[in-house]
Amino acid sequence: MDNNLLSEAINLTLFGMGFVFVFLALMVVLTRFMSASVLKIQPLAPSNSVAPIQTDNLIDEDTNQSLRKQLNCILELNICQMMSTHNP
């Protein structure tokens, strides 16, 4: 009885794993086929090569320093507030 039950369990496991493998492989093949057919119907538009925006010098140094000071103050206030609410 135990040998028959064990062999049926192994058989069912192998059939289940085989079915999942075949299903996933078929899904990959069909997805690639659909992707290729869509690209044949509507090919990719050529990309317009635009130079990236230089963000290094958008603001002057004084404004940059002022923003950094404000950010540090905000962060310090948030940390103090967190410490006071989480420490009983």
Secondary structure as GFF3:
##gff-version 3
##sequence-region A 1 88
A	DSSP	alpha_helix	2	41	.	.	.	ID=ss1
A	DSSP	alpha_helix	61	86	.	.	.	ID=ss2
###
